[in-house]
Amino acid sequence: MRIGMLADTYKPHISGVTNYISLNKRFLEKDGHEVYVFTFGDVDYPDDEPNIIRTPGLPLIDSGVYFSLRYNAKAQRLLRSMDIVHVHHPFFSGFLSIRYCQPRGIPVIFTNHTRYDLYAQFYLPEVIPDILGEAFLKTYLPMFCRTCDLIIAPSYGILEILRSYVGGSNLVVIPNGVDLKPFQAPVEAIPKSELGFQDSEIILTYMGRLGPEKSLPFLLQAFKGLTQVYDNVGLLIIGDGPERENLAVHVRNLGIEERVRFTGLIPYSEMPRYLAAAHAFVTASVTEVHPLSVIEAMATGLPILGIASPGVSDMVEDGTTGLIADGQDLLLYTALMVRLVAETDLRQRMGEEARKAASAYSIERTSQLLQEKYEELIETSSRRKRGIRQRFTRAMDKVLL
């Protein structure tokens, strides 16, 4: 198969979606498929993988997203030769999939990676309020989804949200896969001394983007409460993002700078060693659709502390693989954090169960499920391409391109 992955942003921008596209591309290529990533901007970036097709675009402030309403000629020619396209961002990439692929009978799959309704509260007022306001989200997303041949929800919670405004039967759940082997394999943990902690300390960790949608001030406030009960605890924050400086200031204002460490960006290959140094994974975000960092932590054997929301609640079984707070209640969340530190046996038992549960998200399994859907849609589209409109459009392509 010739598979096109369409994304508004790709490397060097770092995100869960970028990591997923890269990983899925690699495993599809291992199975003998040709996979192309069509994206915008960073045209001079030295890609370390083949078939990354970049079209120049206008950067949208510091969001990592580039704006363009067309692909360049090279990208157009390649895109029209795809057997199937998989859209990972619905706006610019989604619009172009309708423009270039639908008239040619090329099937379009869309994976809804993000709670766009919630992300809009954090980003759209300062980025592109006139283009992607709330009214636009409510109008455009359902329309785009109805043009797709298949919509993938990474979790059942997101499936219900999509069903509420899209309806229809072209919805399916396929989790975003993770290469679990590096996280399940025995590794030598980063020494606590290198992280600035004492060997006797119980380390809680957060791993991910440091953005306003992640509710990290809430997490820090809860950790402040924990330090008032225990003096042998530390919080390791792995990652970087636009809120890094604000969070550092918040840590100082809370008076917990001796207990919190920021690693900044670290090589992905080093993630297992950092996670292995921790005792539990903590997150307060309610905007996640399918947080890969939670899966990676589970595969390492860490219990999860989170807040009930689509995505996290689908992955973490309360009391079995972690603890889930019902809503952003600071007192309740802090109490669960205290329990996680206090009950060593519970923490260890949940960690073992988390390691087992992570196997459902192996990239080998999810990639196979995805390939089966690709094959089904390509078979269906082969009949659709025999129509007069598709044959005329393809004939014109040969003349014009």
N, C-alpha and C positions, 0 to 999 in steps of 0.2 A: 504493500500500500504506500501511496504518497500522501503524507499527512501534513497539513498546515496548522501550526499553532499560532493563533493571533493574540497578541498582547500589547496593551498600550505602553507598557514599560518592561524592560528586561535588564539583564546585567549591563552595567555594574550596579544598578539599583538592587538592593537586597530586601527581600520580603519572602513570606511564606509562599506566595504565588510564584515568584521567580524561581525559588528552590524547587517547587513542585514541577514546574514546566521542564526545568533542566533535568531533573531526575527521571521524569516520565519519558522524556525524549531519549535519554540514554538507554532505558530499558526497552523501549520500542525499537530502537536501532539494533540492540542486541538480538532482537527477534527477526531482524532482516528487513525492517521497514525503513523507508526514506522519510525523515522528519525535518521540516523546515519551520523556523520561528520567524514570523513576520512582526516587526516592531518598528518603533520610531526613535529618532534621536541617537546621540552617541555614535555617529557614523564613523568616527575615528577610533572607537574602542577596539583593542586587539582581542577579538573573541578567541577563546580557548576550545571551541567546539565548532564543528562544521555546520553549514547551512543556516546561518543567522542572517536574515535579510532585513536590512535597516533602511528606512526612508527618513529623510530629514524632517524635523518637526520643530514647532515652537515650544520651548519649555514653559510649563505652567508653574511659575514661581519656583519653589524648592520641593515640589511634591514628588519629583522623580518621573512625572508623566509628561509626555510630549504631545502636542496637538497637531493633527493633520487630518484633512478630509479626503486625502487620496494617497495611494501608494505610488512610488515612482514606476517607471516603465518596466524595469527589471522585475520588481516585485509583482506587478500586475501579470506579467507573462508567466511567472512561476506559479502564482496563486491560481490562475486559471487552469493549470495542469494538475492540480491536486485531486485526489480521489475523495477526500473529505477534509473539512476544516473544523478545528476545535477552538472556539472563542473563549478567552479567559478574562476579558474585560468587556463589558457590554456596550460601552459608549462609542469611542472612536473605532476600535477594532470591530465591535458589533455592527456599527453602521456600515463599515466597509465590507463586511461579510455579506450584508444584504445587497449592497451595490454591485459587488463583483461576482459573488458565488451563486446567489439565488437564481438569477436569470439563466445560469448555465447548468442548473440542476445538480450543483455540487452540494451534498448534504452538509448542514451546519449543526454542530453540537455546541452548546454553551454550558460551562460549569459556573455556577454562582458561588464564587469564593468569598464574597464579602456581604456583610449587612449594610448595603448601600444606604438604607434609610437611617441607620445610626451613624455611619461615617459622615453623612452629610452634615450632621449637627456639629462635627468637629472641624471639617475642612472646607465645605462649600462656601460659608460666609466670607472666607478670606481668599479663596482661590478663584472660583468661577461662579459666583452667585447668580448671574443673569442667565447662564446657560444651563446649569444643572441645579436649579432650585428644587424645592420640594414638589412643586406642581409638575415639573419636568420629570422627576423620578417616577411619580405616580402615573404619568402618561406614557413615557418612553419605555420603561422597563417591561410593562405588560405587553406593549406592542411588539417590542423586539423579541421577547420570549415566544410570542405566538408565531413568529416567522421561522423559528428554529425547528429543526427536525427532531431534536431531542434536547431536553434540559436536564442537567445532572446536578443533584443536590448532594453535597458531601456528607450530610447527616439527615436523620429523620426529622429533627427539629426544623431545619431549614426547608425540608420538603413541605412541611405544613405551611410555613410562611409563604413559600412560592405558590402553593396551591391556592392560598387565600386571595391572591391578586392576579394569578395567571389562569388557574383552572386547567381544564383539558387533561389529556391522558398521556402527553409526551413528557412525563416526569419520571425520573428513576434515581435511586440512591446508589452512588458509587463513592466510597470514601477516597480521599486523596491519600495515596500510598506513601510509605516511608521505607527507605532502605534500613531495615532494623538491625542488620548484622553488626555494623560498627558499635551500636548501642547495647546489643545483647552480649557481645563478646567480652571476655575479661580484659580489663584495661587497668593501667596504673593511674590512680587518681592524682590530680594535681595536688601537691602537698599543701595543706592548709596554711602553712607558714608563708608560702609564696603568694597566697591570696590575702594575707594580712590577718589571718585568724589563728587562734590557739587550737592545739590538737583536741582539747577537751570540748570545744564548742560544737553545738548542733547547728548545722548550716541549712538554712532555707534558701532556695534559689528561684529566680525568675529568669527566663530566657526569651528574648524576643525584641521586637522593635520598641523603642522608647518614644511612643507617640501619645498624644492626648487621649486617644480612644482606648488606651489600655488601662485606665484608672489606676495608674501607679501612685499618685498621691494618697488615694484610699488605702492601697497596700502598705505604703510607708506609715500611715497613721496607725494601722492595725499592728504593724511590727513595733511601733513605739509603745503600744500597750503591752505587747509581749515582753519587751525589755524591762518593763516595770515589775514583771513577775519573775523572770529568769535573767540572770546575768551571764549565762554561758551560751548565748545564741548569737548568730550572725546572719546577715542577709546578703547574698551574692546576686548582683544584677548583671546579667550577661547580655550584651548587645549595645546598640547605639540608636540614636534617632533625634528628632528635632527638640525633644523635651529633656535632653541630657543635662544641660546647664540648669534649667529650672528645677529639675529633680535634685541636683546636687545642692542647690540653695535650700530646697525644702528639707533635705536631710539635715543640713546645718541648723535650720530654724527649729527642727524637732529635737535637736541635741543628741542625735544618734549617729553622728559621723564616725564614731569609733566602732560601730557595729555593722556598718553598711559599706560594701565594696562594689565599685563599678569596674567592670573589665574592659568596657568598650568593645569594638568589634574583634572577634577572634576567628581564626581559620575554622571552617566547618569541620575539618578533620579532627580538630582538638575538642570539639563539643563533648564527646563521650567522656573524656578525662575530667572536664569541668563538672559535668553532671555527676560523675562518680564520686566527687568530693562532697556532694550534698547529701542531706538526709530526707529532704522532701522538696517538692516543687509547688510554688504558690503563684496564683494569678487571681486578679480581681476584675479582669476584663469581662464584659458582657456583650462585646461586639464580634466575638469570634464565630466563624462559621465552622471551621475544622482546624483548630490550632495544631500544626505539626509539632510544635515544641512540646505540647502535652503528650503526644504519642511518643516522642523521643525520650522524654523523661520517664514515662511508664515503661518503655522497653529497657531503660537503665535499671529499673527496679525502684523507682521513687513513687511514693504515694502522692496524690494530687490534692491540693486545697483550692477550691474554686467557688464560683457563684453560679447558681442555677440560671442557665441561659441555653438557647439552642447551640449546639456544638459541644461545649464543655459537658453539659448534662448528658449528651448522647454518648460520650466517651467514658465518663467517670461514673461508676456505680457507688452511690453514697454509702459509706460504711464498709465497702468491700475493696475498692481500688483507690479510695480517697474520701474526702469529706466535702460536702457541698452545702454552702450557705443559701438559704432561701431569700434571695434579694440582697441588695447592697446595704445591709444592716451592719454598721461598724462594730457594734458590741457583739453581735452573733459571730461575725467573721473573726474577730479577735479571739473570742472564746474557743472557736474551732482551731485556731492557730496555736493557742495555749495547749489544747488537748493533743494536738499533733506532736508537740514537743514533749509533753508530760508522759504520754502513754507509749513507751518504747516498743512494747510487744505489739500493740495495735499498728503502730507505724511500720514495723517490719513485716507484719502479716499483710497489710494492705500493699506494701511494696512488692511482695512476691506475687500477689494476685494481679497487680498492675502489669508486671512483666509478662504474665500469661495472656492477659487481655489484649496486650499490644499486638499480638500476632495477627489479629483480624485486619490490621492495617498494613500488612507487608506489601511492598511495591510489587512483588511477584504476583500476588493475588489480585490486587486492584488493577494492575496493568492488563492481566488476562481478561478481567471483566470488561475493561474499556475496549480491548481489541474485538471482543465478541459484538459489542454494540456498533463499533465501526463497520464490521463486516456486514451486519444486518442492514445498516443504513445504505451502504454502498450497493448492496444487492437491490434494494428498493429503488435507489436513485437511477440504476442502470435502465430501468423501465421508463422512468420519468424523462430521461434524456432523449428518448425517442420522439418526444413531442416536437411540434413544428417550431415553437418559440425557442426551445433549447438548441435545435439543429441550426436555426437561422443565426442565433447569437454566436454559436461556436464557429460557424462559417465566416461571420464578420470578423471574429477574432483573428482568424488566419489571414485575412486580408489586411487588417489594420495593425497587427502586431508582428 
